[in-house]
Amino acid sequence: MVPTTRTMIRDQLALYLSQKGMPINQFSGQSGINSGTLSRILSGHQPIAMNHLERITKAMDLPEDHFYSLYVDECFYFSSPTWRRLRPFLVRSAELGRLDCVEQVVQNLLENLVYAPMLFEVAEGLFQEGVWQAAELLYKNVSVSEKYQNSERLAVCQYRLFRIAIGDDQTRNLQAAHLFECYLDRLDEADQLEGLKHLAHVYATMHRWHKVDELAKQMQQLATLRYNLQRQSGRRESNEKKTEKPLYFYILYAQLIRSTVCEELGDYNSALDWVSLYMDGSWIQEDNEEVKRTVAQFQEWGTANRMLYRVMGGEYESLSEYVDYISHRSDEIFIALYNIISSANRYDWNVDSILERFASYIPYRTYSTEFGDYNRQVMLDQHTQFLAEIAAYYLHSERKEGIRFILQSLESSARINDESNIIKCVDLFEQHRHLADEEEKEQYKLLIREVQDSHEKKIVQTPSFL
């Protein structure tokens, strides 16, 4: 049955003209639509194009999306759907947050699988623009339509859904990573490199260092193979998809990750071996400003990490040199402070003066590098642990301010669902409960209740994008 709503936009326009006592010619001048076109629209002899809808709505002084729900019926029931009208409507609905309209259009279109590639193309555009809610809806529907096709497009949909799903909750991030991994090999190699990078970040926040090393090794091998093939051919193949970053970046970054894995496992000698590799950019054959900036950034990180690994290995005499070095590099201070306080707890050092000097870096903030902002999930995880390390440092000498940092770390742990750090905070608080005042005990009680409620409400189920 053809819905009666197909004429409602016309009816409302006709009613508006009647109430205003406005002839078509006058509204034509007000809206910028040809009077003959308006007459045919009102009589039902011409469909309403997207630009007509925008002009009519604006001329009637209504919100831009006022007729959007009715326009879905206009597109599908007044005449055969045409991509020329539907594409701009989809994009604008997405930009205005009208996901209900996006869903209705998609459900109607996917009855015909010929529209799947077109919807995928729109989703890609929205993803690049950061309109991720609507892009997610499109990717999910395209995935459903192609789940038996085993196509690269399906793999890209799953990769984008993985990227969209990553947030502050570590448990959900891990579920998203598990779902995406089985599609990784189906991606173009350029997307595989980025996929490996983002997967490594997720597993790093979960402290699954052997898995992180495995992913970094794959990244290093793939980037190296592709880089060597490009250098041998002397040019990029015209049909070869360009990587988000230059291939040499992925090689250096994989080496940096593997150095970090060794650091986390306490193998500082191996970590230093990796540092020597990612500080050496002499093998890079390109010679331009981007190469120079990239090599300089990795060399800066390597210089700092060589000092850091001596500190983390227990060389107290190296601490002042490390502090002086990072003090001139504001984007590196937080990470340095986290490692310094961890070393202080391990070796029973007094670093009060360092904490006082860099007190403004203790609250959470975002940091940037030559390659953009640090990964948010990694930084949230590190900051949560950092607060617990400061708490342990102060409580080691029975200083009451440690309680405040326990509560901050516990609150952050609950927010990102970091169960291991929650346990650490609870253990610390219970050991030093005698230092807490009544207000802090009440805050702790409320936080524990929040953690318990969250745990009880959690339904153990793996979300599916198909």
C-alpha positions as CSV (number, residue, x, y, z in Angstrom):
1,M,0.0,0.0,0.0
2,V,1.3,3.4,-0.9
3,P,1.4,5.5,2.3
4,T,-0.7,8.6,2.4
5,T,2.2,10.6,3.8
6,R,3.6,10.9,0.2
7,T,1.6,14.1,-0.3
8,M,2.0,15.5,3.2
9,I,4.9,17.8,2.3
10,R,2.8,19.2,-0.5
11,D,-0.2,19.5,1.7
12,Q,1.7,21.4,4.3
13,L,3.2,23.7,1.7
14,A,-0.3,24.3,0.2
15,L,-1.7,25.0,3.7
16,Y,1.2,27.5,4.4
17,L,0.5,29.4,1.1
18,S,-3.2,29.5,1.9
19,Q,-2.8,30.7,5.5
20,K,-0.3,33.4,4.4
21,G,-2.5,34.4,1.4
22,M,0.7,34.0,-0.7
23,P,0.5,33.3,-4.4
24,I,3.0,30.8,-5.9
25,N,4.9,33.6,-7.7
26,Q,5.6,35.2,-4.3
27,F,6.8,32.0,-2.7
28,S,8.9,31.4,-5.8
29,G,10.8,34.6,-5.1
30,Q,11.0,33.8,-1.4
31,S,12.4,30.3,-2.0
32,G,14.3,30.7,-5.2
33,I,12.4,27.8,-6.9
34,N,10.9,28.4,-10.3
35,S,7.2,29.0,-10.1
36,G,6.5,26.4,-12.8
37,T,8.5,23.8,-10.8
38,L,6.5,24.8,-7.6
39,S,3.2,24.3,-9.4
40,R,4.2,20.9,-10.6
41,I,5.4,19.9,-7.1
42,L,2.1,21.1,-5.5
43,S,0.1,19.2,-8.1
44,G,2.1,16.0,-7.6
45,H,3.4,15.9,-11.1
46,Q,7.1,16.4,-10.1
47,P,9.0,14.8,-7.2
48,I,10.6,17.0,-4.6
49,A,14.4,17.2,-5.1
50,M,16.7,17.6,-2.1
51,N,17.6,21.2,-3.0
52,H,13.8,21.9,-3.4
53,L,13.2,20.5,0.1
54,E,15.9,22.7,1.6
55,R,14.6,25.8,-0.1
56,I,11.0,25.1,0.8
57,T,11.8,24.4,4.4
58,K,14.0,27.6,4.7
59,A,11.3,29.8,3.0
60,M,8.7,28.4,5.5
61,D,11.1,29.4,8.3
62,L,11.2,25.8,9.7
63,P,14.1,23.7,11.1
64,E,16.1,22.2,8.3
65,D,15.1,18.6,9.1
66,H,11.4,19.4,9.7
67,F,10.2,17.4,6.7
68,Y,12.9,14.7,6.8
69,S,10.7,11.8,8.0
70,L,8.2,12.6,5.3
71,Y,10.9,12.9,2.7
72,V,11.8,9.3,3.1
73,D,8.4,8.4,1.8
74,E,8.7,11.0,-0.9
75,C,11.9,9.3,-2.2
76,F,10.5,5.7,-2.1
77,Y,6.8,6.0,-2.8
78,F,6.2,9.0,-5.0
79,S,8.6,7.8,-7.6
80,S,11.3,5.2,-8.0
81,P,14.3,5.8,-5.7
82,T,17.2,7.6,-7.4
83,W,20.7,7.8,-6.0
84,R,20.9,11.4,-7.1
85,R,18.3,12.4,-4.5
86,L,19.1,9.8,-1.9
87,R,22.8,10.4,-1.5
88,P,22.6,14.0,-0.5
89,F,19.7,13.2,1.7
90,L,21.6,10.5,3.5
91,V,24.7,12.6,4.0
92,R,22.7,15.6,5.3
93,S,20.6,13.4,7.6
94,A,23.8,11.9,9.0
95,E,25.3,15.4,9.6
96,L,22.2,16.5,11.4
97,G,22.1,13.4,13.6
98,R,18.8,12.1,12.0
99,L,19.8,8.5,12.3
100,D,16.1,7.5,12.1
101,C,16.0,8.7,8.5
102,V,19.4,7.1,7.7
103,E,18.1,3.8,9.0
104,Q,14.8,4.1,7.0
105,V,16.7,4.8,3.8
106,V,19.2,2.1,4.3
107,Q,16.5,-0.5,5.1
108,N,14.7,0.3,1.9
109,L,17.8,0.4,-0.3
110,L,19.3,-2.9,0.9
111,E,16.4,-4.8,-0.5
112,N,18.5,-4.4,-3.7
113,L,22.1,-5.4,-3.1
114,V,23.2,-3.1,-6.0
115,Y,23.1,-0.2,-3.5
116,A,25.6,-1.8,-1.0
117,P,28.7,-0.3,-2.7
118,M,27.0,3.1,-2.9
119,L,26.1,3.0,0.8
120,F,29.7,1.8,1.6
121,E,31.0,4.9,-0.3
122,V,28.8,7.2,1.8
123,A,29.9,5.5,5.0
124,E,33.6,6.0,4.0
125,G,33.0,9.7,3.5
126,L,31.2,10.1,6.8
127,F,33.9,8.1,8.6
128,Q,36.6,10.5,7.2
129,E,34.5,13.5,8.3
130,G,34.2,12.1,11.9
131,V,30.4,11.5,11.6
132,W,30.9,8.1,13.2
133,Q,27.4,7.3,14.5
134,A,25.8,7.4,11.1
135,A,28.9,5.7,9.5
136,E,28.6,2.9,12.0
137,L,24.9,2.3,11.1
138,L,25.8,2.2,7.4
139,Y,28.8,-0.2,7.9
140,K,26.7,-2.5,10.0
141,N,24.0,-2.7,7.4
142,V,26.4,-3.2,4.5
143,S,28.1,-5.9,6.5
144,V,24.8,-7.7,7.0
145,S,24.2,-7.6,3.2
146,E,27.6,-8.9,2.4
147,K,28.3,-11.4,5.2
148,Y,28.3,-14.3,2.8
149,Q,30.4,-12.6,0.2
150,N,33.8,-12.8,1.9
151,S,34.7,-9.5,0.2
152,E,37.3,-6.9,1.0
153,R,34.5,-4.4,1.5
154,L,33.1,-6.6,4.3
155,A,36.6,-6.6,5.9
156,V,36.9,-2.8,5.6
157,C,33.4,-2.5,7.2
158,Q,34.6,-4.6,10.2
159,Y,37.8,-2.6,10.4
160,R,35.9,0.7,10.6
161,L,33.5,-0.7,13.1
162,F,36.4,-1.8,15.2
163,R,37.8,1.8,15.1
164,I,34.4,3.3,16.0
165,A,33.9,0.8,18.8
166,I,37.2,1.7,20.6
167,G,36.5,3.8,23.6
168,D,37.4,4.1,27.3
169,D,36.0,0.7,28.4
170,Q,38.9,-1.8,28.2
171,T,36.6,-4.9,28.2
172,R,34.5,-3.6,25.2
173,N,37.7,-2.7,23.4
174,L,39.0,-6.2,23.8
175,Q,35.7,-7.6,22.5
176,A,35.9,-5.3,19.5
177,A,39.6,-6.4,18.9
178,H,38.6,-10.1,18.9
179,L,35.8,-9.5,16.4
180,F,38.0,-7.6,14.0
181,E,41.1,-9.8,14.1
182,C,39.6,-12.5,11.9
183,Y,39.1,-10.0,9.1
184,L,42.6,-8.5,9.3
185,D,44.1,-10.6,6.6
186,R,41.4,-9.8,4.1
187,L,42.3,-6.1,4.2
188,D,44.5,-4.3,1.7
189,E,48.0,-4.2,3.1
190,A,47.8,-0.5,3.6
191,D,44.8,-0.9,6.0
192,Q,46.4,-4.0,7.5
193,L,49.3,-1.8,8.8
194,E,47.0,0.6,10.5
195,G,44.8,-2.2,11.8
196,L,47.9,-3.9,13.4
197,K,48.8,-0.6,15.0
198,H,45.4,0.0,16.5
199,L,45.2,-3.7,17.7
200,A,48.6,-3.3,19.4
201,H,47.3,-0.2,21.2
202,V,44.2,-2.1,22.5
203,Y,46.3,-5.1,23.7
204,A,48.8,-2.7,25.3
205,T,46.1,-1.2,27.5
206,M,45.3,-4.8,28.6
207,H,49.0,-5.4,29.3
208,R,49.1,-8.5,27.0
209,W,52.6,-7.8,26.0
210,H,53.3,-11.0,24.2
211,K,50.3,-10.4,22.0
212,V,51.5,-6.8,21.4
213,D,54.9,-8.1,20.4
214,E,53.3,-10.5,18.0
215,L,51.3,-7.7,16.3
216,A,54.3,-5.4,16.2
217,K,56.4,-8.2,14.6
218,Q,53.7,-8.6,11.9
219,M,53.7,-4.9,11.3
220,Q,57.4,-4.8,10.9
221,Q,57.5,-7.7,8.5
222,L,54.7,-6.4,6.3
223,A,56.0,-2.8,6.2
224,T,59.5,-4.0,5.5
225,L,58.4,-6.3,2.7
226,R,56.3,-3.7,1.1
227,Y,59.0,-1.0,1.5
228,N,61.6,-3.2,-0.2
229,L,59.3,-4.0,-3.1
230,Q,58.6,-0.4,-3.7
231,R,62.3,0.5,-3.6
232,Q,63.1,-2.3,-6.1
233,S,60.4,-1.1,-8.5
234,G,61.5,2.5,-8.0
235,R,57.9,3.8,-8.0
236,R,54.6,3.2,-6.4
237,E,52.2,1.1,-8.5
238,S,49.3,3.2,-9.8
239,N,46.7,0.8,-8.3
240,E,48.5,0.4,-5.0
241,K,46.6,1.9,-2.0
242,K,48.6,4.5,-0.2
243,T,49.3,3.9,3.5
244,E,48.2,6.5,6.1
245,K,51.8,7.0,7.1
246,P,55.0,6.4,5.0
247,L,56.1,2.8,5.1
248,Y,59.3,3.6,6.9
249,F,57.2,5.0,9.8
250,Y,55.6,1.6,10.4
251,I,59.0,-0.1,10.5
252,L,60.3,2.3,13.0
253,Y,57.1,2.3,15.0
254,A,57.0,-1.5,15.2
255,Q,60.6,-1.4,16.5
256,L,59.5,1.2,19.1
257,I,56.6,-1.0,20.2
258,R,58.9,-4.0,20.5
259,S,61.3,-2.0,22.6
260,T,58.4,-1.0,24.9
261,V,57.4,-4.7,25.2
262,C,60.9,-5.6,26.4
263,E,60.7,-2.6,28.8
264,E,57.4,-3.8,30.3
265,L,58.8,-7.3,30.7
266,G,61.9,-6.0,32.5
267,D,64.4,-6.9,29.7
268,Y,66.2,-3.6,29.4
269,N,69.1,-4.9,27.4
270,S,66.9,-6.1,24.7
271,A,64.9,-2.9,24.9
272,L,68.1,-1.0,24.2
273,D,68.8,-3.1,21.2
274,W,65.5,-2.1,19.7
275,V,66.2,1.5,20.6
276,S,69.4,1.4,18.5
277,L,67.3,0.1,15.5
278,Y,64.6,2.7,15.6
279,M,67.1,5.5,16.1
280,D,68.9,4.5,12.9
281,G,67.1,6.0,9.9
282,S,70.2,5.7,7.6
283,W,68.5,2.9,5.5
284,I,65.6,5.2,4.5
285,Q,66.1,6.0,0.8
286,E,63.8,9.0,0.6
287,D,65.3,12.4,1.4
288,N,62.7,15.0,2.2
289,E,61.5,17.1,5.2
290,E,59.0,14.5,6.3
291,V,61.7,11.9,6.6
292,K,63.9,14.3,8.6
293,R,61.1,15.1,11.0
294,T,60.2,11.4,11.4
295,V,63.8,10.3,12.1
296,A,64.3,13.3,14.4
297,Q,61.2,12.3,16.5
298,F,62.3,8.7,16.8
299,Q,65.9,9.7,17.7
300,E,64.5,12.0,20.4
301,W,62.4,9.1,21.8
302,G,65.4,6.9,21.7
303,T,67.7,9.3,23.5
304,A,65.1,9.7,26.3
305,N,64.5,5.9,26.5
306,R,68.2,5.1,26.7
307,M,68.3,7.2,29.8
308,L,65.0,5.9,31.1
309,Y,66.1,2.2,30.8
310,R,69.1,3.0,33.0
311,V,66.8,4.6,35.5
312,M,64.4,1.7,35.4
313,G,67.4,-0.7,35.8
314,G,68.1,0.9,39.2
315,E,70.8,3.5,38.3
316,Y,69.8,6.3,40.6
317,E,72.8,8.4,39.4
318,S,71.1,8.5,35.9
319,L,67.9,10.1,37.3
320,S,69.0,13.7,37.3
321,E,70.3,13.5,33.7
322,Y,66.9,12.0,32.6
323,V,64.9,14.6,34.5
324,D,66.9,17.5,32.9
325,Y,66.5,16.0,29.5
326,I,62.7,15.6,29.6
327,S,62.1,18.9,31.4
328,H,62.5,20.7,28.0
329,R,60.1,18.4,26.3
330,S,56.7,19.0,27.7
331,D,54.9,16.3,25.7
332,E,57.2,13.7,27.2
333,I,57.0,14.8,30.9
334,F,53.9,12.8,31.9
335,I,55.3,9.5,30.6
336,A,58.6,10.2,32.2
337,L,57.0,11.0,35.5
338,Y,55.0,7.7,35.4
339,N,58.2,5.8,34.9
340,I,60.1,7.7,37.5
341,I,57.5,7.1,40.2
342,S,57.4,3.4,39.2
343,S,61.1,3.2,39.6
344,A,61.0,5.1,42.9
345,N,58.5,2.5,44.3
346,R,60.7,-0.4,43.0
347,Y,64.0,0.9,44.4
348,D,62.7,2.9,47.4
349,W,63.9,6.3,46.1
350,N,62.9,9.7,47.3
351,V,61.5,11.7,44.4
352,D,59.5,14.3,46.3
353,S,61.4,17.2,44.6
354,I,60.6,15.8,41.1
355,L,56.9,15.4,41.9
356,E,56.8,18.9,43.2
357,R,58.6,20.3,40.2
358,F,56.2,18.6,37.7
359,A,53.0,18.8,39.8
360,S,51.1,20.4,37.0
361,Y,51.6,17.3,34.9
362,I,49.8,15.0,37.4
363,P,46.2,15.7,36.3
364,Y,45.1,13.9,33.1
365,R,45.7,15.8,29.8
366,T,46.2,14.9,26.2
367,Y,49.7,15.0,24.5
368,S,50.8,15.4,20.9
369,T,53.7,14.3,18.9
370,E,55.0,14.9,15.4
371,F,52.5,12.3,14.3
372,G,49.4,13.6,16.1
373,D,48.0,13.0,19.6
374,Y,49.0,10.0,21.7
375,N,46.5,7.2,21.7
376,R,43.7,8.1,24.1
377,Q,43.1,4.6,25.4
378,V,46.8,4.0,26.1
379,M,47.1,7.4,27.9
380,L,44.0,6.8,30.0
381,D,45.4,3.4,31.1
382,Q,48.8,4.9,31.9
383,H,47.3,7.8,33.8
384,T,45.1,5.4,35.9
385,Q,48.1,3.3,36.8
386,F,50.2,6.5,37.4
387,L,47.7,7.7,40.1
388,A,48.0,4.3,41.8
389,E,51.8,4.4,41.7
390,I,51.8,7.9,43.3
391,A,49.4,6.6,46.0
392,A,51.7,3.7,46.7
393,Y,54.7,6.1,46.9
394,Y,53.1,8.4,49.5
395,L,51.6,5.5,51.5
396,H,54.9,3.8,51.7
397,S,55.9,6.6,54.1
398,E,52.4,6.7,55.7
399,R,51.6,10.1,54.1
400,K,47.9,10.9,54.0
401,E,47.8,12.4,50.5
402,G,48.2,8.9,49.2
403,I,44.6,8.2,50.0
404,R,43.5,11.0,47.7
405,F,45.4,9.5,44.8
406,I,44.0,6.0,45.6
407,L,40.4,7.4,45.2
408,Q,41.3,9.2,42.0
409,S,42.9,6.0,40.5
410,L,39.9,3.9,41.7
411,E,37.4,6.3,40.1
412,S,39.4,6.3,36.8
413,S,39.8,2.5,36.9
414,A,36.0,2.1,37.3
415,R,35.4,4.4,34.3
416,I,37.7,2.4,32.0
417,N,36.8,-0.9,33.5
418,D,40.4,-1.7,34.5
419,E,39.8,-4.6,36.9
420,S,43.4,-5.3,37.7
421,N,44.0,-1.7,38.8
422,I,40.7,-1.7,40.8
423,I,42.0,-4.7,42.8
424,K,45.3,-2.8,43.4
425,C,43.5,0.3,44.6
426,V,41.2,-1.7,46.9
427,D,44.3,-3.5,48.4
428,L,46.1,-0.2,49.0
429,F,43.1,1.5,50.6
430,E,42.4,-1.4,52.9
431,Q,46.0,-1.5,54.0
432,H,46.0,2.2,54.8
433,R,42.4,2.7,55.8
434,H,43.5,4.3,59.1
435,L,44.9,7.3,57.2
436,A,41.5,8.1,55.6
437,D,39.1,10.6,57.1
438,E,35.3,9.9,57.2
439,E,34.6,11.8,54.0
440,E,37.3,9.8,52.1
441,K,35.9,6.5,53.6
442,E,32.4,7.5,52.4
443,Q,33.8,8.3,48.9
444,Y,35.6,5.0,48.8
445,K,32.4,3.2,49.8
446,L,30.4,4.9,47.0
447,L,33.1,4.0,44.5
448,I,33.1,0.4,45.5
449,R,29.3,0.3,45.2
450,E,29.6,1.8,41.8
451,V,32.1,-0.9,40.8
452,Q,29.9,-3.6,42.2
453,D,26.8,-2.3,40.5
454,S,28.6,-2.1,37.2
455,H,29.9,-5.7,37.6
456,E,26.4,-7.0,38.4
457,K,24.8,-5.3,35.5
458,K,27.4,-6.5,33.0
459,I,25.9,-9.1,30.7
460,V,28.6,-11.4,29.4
461,Q,27.9,-11.4,25.7
462,T,30.1,-10.7,22.6
463,P,28.6,-8.0,20.5
464,S,28.4,-8.8,16.8
465,F,28.5,-6.4,13.9
466,L,26.9,-8.9,11.6
